[in-house]
Amino acid sequence: MFILLDRYVLRLTRISFAIGTAMFPILMLVIMFNVIMRYMFSFGSIELEEFQWHIYAIGFLFCLPMLIREDGNVRIDIIYEKLSSGAKKYFDIFGYSILALPFVLIICWFSYKYFWTAWILNESSEFPSGLPARYIIKFALFYAFVNLSLEILVKITSLIKGQKT
């Protein structure tokens, strides 16, 4: 059962990571275009500025689960590097179970409400020329934290079972 869950979550994480990393070259092009339009042609665009933030958010959020998978998350390295491998395991289980997972699940809960309200109200930007369909970025927030919570659960389970993810 765990192996099946791990494979599913790994696939989800890889897809999210691929989407997230693809956002950064797009973000760079949008920023360059926006700067050129603003400073060479004196044309500013609310849509492009909002689009920049949305692309950046998706890139950042969709890459977070891979940090957990690859053990790239920040720890208190001064303490952690001096611990034995068994103590590191318990340190990680504590950190993921008590600190990370509750926080991520709370964000999942509230971001779902945030997304659902935007969907029901067909929320758009507060600026007349801003982007429509604000629920898309709010769904991305919810999706990213669900993926992150699944990755944390897999990590906790693998640490308890003594398996490598």
HELIX and SHEET records of a PDB file:
HELIX    1   1 PHE A    2  PHE A   41  1                                  40    
HELIX    2   2 ILE A   46  ARG A   69  1                                  24    
HELIX    3   3 ASP A   77  TYR A   80  1                                   4    
HELIX    4   4 SER A   85  PHE A   94  1                                  10    
HELIX    5   5 GLY A   95  ALA A  100  3                                   6    
HELIX    6   6 LEU A  101  LEU A  121  1                                  21    
HELIX    7   7 TYR A  135  LYS A  161  1                                  27    
END                                                                             
